[in-house]
Amino acid sequence: MDHWIDHPSDPSELILAWRAPDAVDDRTRWAVGLLRKTDDGACFRYFNDEEFAELNSARPRSVLRSYGYAGYPAFDIAKQPPGGFTENVLAAFARRLPPPSRSDFKLILEHYRVRSDATLSTMSLLALTEAKLPSDGFSLIDRLDPAASCLEVVFEIAGHRHNAACRHRLVVGQPLDLMANPTNEHDVHAVRVEAAGELIGHINRLQAEAVGQWLQYREVSAWLVRLNGKPDHPRAFAFVSVRPRSRSIAA
């Protein structure tokens, strides 16, 4: 399968998300804060009540707290400065990345469909890997640039475990269809992911609006790039290519 990220996303902002432990029957990725690149490094702040409600479908913080959420360990919610945290912010999140000194670092890049000789910024690496660790439920989500005209990105297909009945028919490398779903009762920006006409999940709700705009104004192609996970929590990933839309040439 010859799908590589040659034009990676290099975001100026990433959303910090948190998912409750497996013992909690809720796989929602809650948007809790914003990491923003600055001229001097980076800034991190937790979302205020209005932002939190908008990004989490109006679900209250009390639900999040009942799941055991207490903030990101490096940044005490109770001690957040008015403008957010600015000391050693990027370094704190970069510690979630595999160090380039690892003997298998090139293989890690290739796992994420990046060529082993690629040079990526810290923000790009955080977006690419989502900075996930097995020890906690935190991740970083790139909301993506809806104006991007040339880009490749890999998504985990949200909700795949609820639509995995056709999993035995899925083949890594097969084309996928992305379809805007404005009548979705939960999200007017929802984007369906289908394989051979069957629903296999959706684009993450925090990225769906940008993908929906790509579908309107760009040439968008997608393929199934990876299948993994556990029997009770199967996971699927899509490789998505964005290119300028071809213009018709008059005869």
Phi, psi and omega per residue, in radians:
M1 nan 2.016 -3.021
D2 -1.761 1.080 3.092
H3 -2.026 2.019 -3.087
W4 -2.279 2.582 3.089
I5 -1.501 1.648 3.097
D6 -1.662 -0.292 3.108
H7 -2.237 1.375 -3.041
P8 -1.314 2.741 2.990
S9 -1.238 2.404 3.068
D10 -2.246 1.314 -2.959
P11 -1.256 2.692 3.026
S12 -1.622 -0.265 3.136
E13 -2.429 2.544 3.039
L14 -2.370 2.474 3.098
I15 -1.579 2.265 3.010
L16 -1.443 2.164 3.132
A17 -2.041 2.751 3.108
W18 -2.406 2.377 3.081
R19 -2.066 2.397 -3.113
A20 -1.127 2.758 3.106
P21 -1.026 2.785 -3.092
D22 -1.000 -0.460 -3.131
A23 -1.169 -0.341 3.116
V24 -1.596 2.258 -3.090
D25 -1.469 1.088 3.114
D26 -2.738 1.924 -3.084
R27 -1.690 0.284 3.106
T28 -1.056 2.402 2.983
R29 -1.679 1.810 -3.088
W30 -1.370 2.286 3.066
A31 -1.440 2.056 -3.010
V32 -2.080 -0.353 -3.089
G33 -2.870 3.069 -3.064
L34 -2.274 2.186 2.998
L35 -1.740 2.157 -3.077
R36 -2.223 2.290 3.071
K37 -1.278 2.410 3.122
T38 -2.229 3.010 3.103
D39 -1.094 -0.508 -3.092
D40 -1.702 -0.009 -3.100
G41 2.545 -1.726 3.139
A42 -2.801 2.776 3.107
C43 -2.274 2.515 3.055
F44 -2.267 2.387 3.050
R45 -2.518 2.652 3.036
Y46 -1.432 2.607 -3.131
F47 -1.209 2.502 3.025
N48 -1.329 3.069 -3.025
D49 -1.061 -0.705 -3.117
E50 -1.153 -0.798 3.123
E51 -1.119 -0.733 -3.120
F52 -1.053 -0.793 -3.131
A53 -1.119 -0.728 -3.116
E54 -1.128 -0.697 -3.053
L55 -1.492 -0.202 -3.102
N56 -2.142 0.589 3.036
S57 0.947 0.628 3.076
A58 1.155 0.215 3.082
R59 -1.270 2.430 -3.033
P60 -1.331 2.699 3.092
R61 -1.084 -0.481 -3.097
S62 -1.034 -0.590 3.098
V63 -1.136 -0.773 3.135
L64 -1.053 -0.798 -3.135
R65 -1.126 -0.606 3.141
S66 -1.151 -0.355 3.105
Y67 -1.483 -0.098 3.125
G68 1.807 0.108 -3.140
Y69 -1.221 2.329 3.138
A70 -2.388 0.295 -3.130
G71 1.682 2.968 3.121
Y72 -1.357 2.281 -3.003
P73 -0.937 -0.597 -3.083
A74 -1.339 -0.232 -3.045
F75 -2.359 1.788 -3.086
D76 -1.202 2.091 -3.128
I77 -0.975 -0.719 -3.075
A78 -1.199 -0.286 -3.083
K79 -1.971 0.343 -3.120
Q80 -1.165 2.185 3.065
P81 -1.145 2.808 -3.118
P82 -0.938 -0.661 -3.126
G83 -1.669 0.080 -3.103
G84 1.706 3.033 -3.140
F85 -1.429 2.410 -3.119
T86 -2.255 -0.179 -3.098
E87 -1.531 2.087 3.051
N88 0.951 0.582 -3.064
V89 -1.197 -0.921 -3.085
L90 -1.117 -0.649 3.113
A91 -1.101 -0.657 -3.132
A92 -1.095 -0.738 3.136
F93 -1.370 -0.551 3.132
A94 -1.113 -0.403 3.102
R95 -1.143 -0.233 3.089
R96 -1.450 -0.121 -3.106
L97 -1.622 2.624 3.011
P98 -1.175 2.323 -3.109
P99 -1.225 2.479 3.112
P100 -1.033 -0.323 3.139
S101 -1.284 -0.227 3.125
R102 -1.073 2.447 -3.105
S103 -1.122 -0.438 -3.116
D104 -1.811 0.344 -3.062
F105 -1.049 -0.701 -3.141
K106 -1.118 -0.628 3.104
L107 -1.190 -0.600 3.095
I108 -1.115 -0.780 3.090
L109 -1.023 -0.768 -3.117
E110 -1.145 -0.569 3.068
H111 -1.029 -0.635 3.121
Y112 -1.568 0.230 3.084
R113 1.176 0.580 3.046
V114 -1.942 2.340 -3.130
R115 -1.123 2.530 -3.002
S116 -1.116 -0.348 3.137
D117 -1.702 0.159 -3.108
A118 -1.241 2.605 3.045
T119 -1.970 2.068 -3.074
L120 -2.144 2.543 3.043
S121 -1.262 2.889 3.104
T122 -1.077 -0.742 3.134
M123 -1.109 -0.663 3.121
S124 -1.163 -0.713 3.099
L125 -1.151 -0.702 3.103
L126 -1.088 -0.713 3.118
A127 -1.179 -0.737 -3.085
L128 -1.097 -0.808 -3.078
T129 -1.580 -0.253 -2.998
E130 1.104 0.153 3.055
A131 0.913 0.667 -3.135
K132 -1.402 2.499 3.017
L133 -2.230 2.580 3.121
P134 -1.241 -0.218 -3.032
S135 -1.535 -0.203 3.126
D136 -2.608 3.093 -3.079
G137 -1.741 0.248 -3.079
F138 -1.462 2.628 3.029
S139 -2.727 2.868 3.108
L140 -2.043 2.288 -3.046
I141 -2.041 2.233 3.064
D142 -1.492 2.042 3.138
R143 -1.286 -0.214 3.048
L144 1.291 2.726 -3.118
D145 -1.700 1.950 -3.126
P146 -1.125 -0.329 3.133
A147 -1.561 -0.036 -3.128
A148 -1.022 2.407 -3.127
S149 -1.983 -0.268 3.139
C150 -2.559 1.880 -2.968
L151 -2.802 2.586 2.907
E152 -2.202 2.507 -3.118
V153 -2.645 2.636 3.066
V154 -1.960 2.247 3.119
F155 -1.955 2.499 2.790
E156 -1.394 2.323 -3.110
I157 -1.369 1.967 -3.064
A158 -1.202 2.484 3.077
G159 1.252 0.265 -3.100
H160 -1.075 -0.583 -3.096
R161 -1.124 -0.372 3.109
H162 -1.536 -0.164 -3.070
N163 -2.290 0.612 -3.016
A164 -1.734 0.249 -3.129
A165 -1.075 -0.513 -3.118
C166 -1.613 0.207 -3.005
R167 -0.997 -0.639 -3.119
H168 -1.157 -0.247 3.111
R169 -1.706 -0.095 -3.119
L170 -1.408 2.499 -3.139
V171 -2.304 2.191 3.102
V172 -1.010 2.290 -3.106
G173 1.800 -0.254 -3.110
Q174 -1.269 2.605 3.126
P175 -1.203 2.616 3.083
L176 -2.120 2.728 3.062
D177 -1.963 2.279 3.028
L178 -1.830 2.230 -3.030
M179 -2.347 2.149 3.070
A180 -1.060 2.464 -3.077
N181 -2.313 1.181 -3.042
P182 -1.142 -0.247 3.125
T183 -1.596 0.078 3.108
N184 -1.013 2.268 -3.043
E185 -1.222 -0.323 -3.100
H186 -1.712 -0.451 -3.026
D187 -2.772 2.044 -3.136
V188 -1.204 -0.286 3.119
H189 -1.643 0.110 -3.044
A190 -1.000 2.503 3.083
V191 -2.226 2.098 3.109
R192 -1.373 2.570 2.998
V193 -2.033 2.114 -3.104
E194 -2.142 2.585 3.036
A195 -2.188 2.082 -3.126
A196 0.905 0.691 3.076
G197 1.462 0.005 -3.129
E198 -1.883 2.376 3.106
L199 -1.202 2.222 3.073
I200 -2.100 0.053 3.098
G201 2.591 -2.854 -3.102
H202 -2.398 2.882 2.968
I203 -1.305 2.455 3.077
N204 -0.798 2.370 -3.046
R205 -1.060 -0.483 -3.130
L206 -1.385 -0.164 3.128
Q207 -2.030 -0.167 -2.994
A208 -1.126 -0.636 -3.102
E209 -1.096 -0.762 3.116
A210 -1.116 -0.767 -3.136
V211 -1.103 -0.671 3.095
G212 -1.050 -0.674 3.101
Q213 -1.222 -0.629 3.047
W214 -1.043 -0.732 -3.117
L215 -1.091 -0.490 3.125
Q216 -1.398 -0.663 -2.918
Y217 -2.113 -0.019 -3.097
R218 -2.286 2.916 2.954
E219 -1.538 2.072 -3.065
V220 -2.111 2.189 3.091
S221 -2.154 2.592 -3.102
A222 -2.528 2.599 3.115
W223 -2.444 2.676 3.016
L224 -1.325 2.075 -3.012
V225 -1.871 -0.380 -3.088
R226 -2.809 2.481 3.013
L227 -2.228 2.208 3.061
N228 -2.756 -2.689 -3.097
G229 1.722 -2.884 -3.121
K230 -1.959 2.813 -3.134
P231 -0.954 -0.626 3.138
D232 -1.583 -0.021 3.111
H233 -2.619 1.189 3.140
P234 -1.188 2.552 -3.121
R235 -2.208 2.533 3.112
A236 -2.395 2.558 -3.074
F237 -2.251 2.480 3.140
A238 -1.989 2.377 2.978
F239 -1.667 2.185 -3.066
V240 -2.120 2.274 3.100
S241 -1.959 2.304 3.138
V242 -2.068 2.252 3.138
R243 -2.416 2.771 3.072
P244 -1.021 2.543 3.138
R245 -1.295 2.322 3.138
S246 -1.175 2.442 3.092
R247 -1.701 2.473 3.129
S248 -1.164 2.419 3.104
I249 -1.766 2.167 -3.109
A250 -1.106 2.454 -3.129
A251 -1.258 nan nan
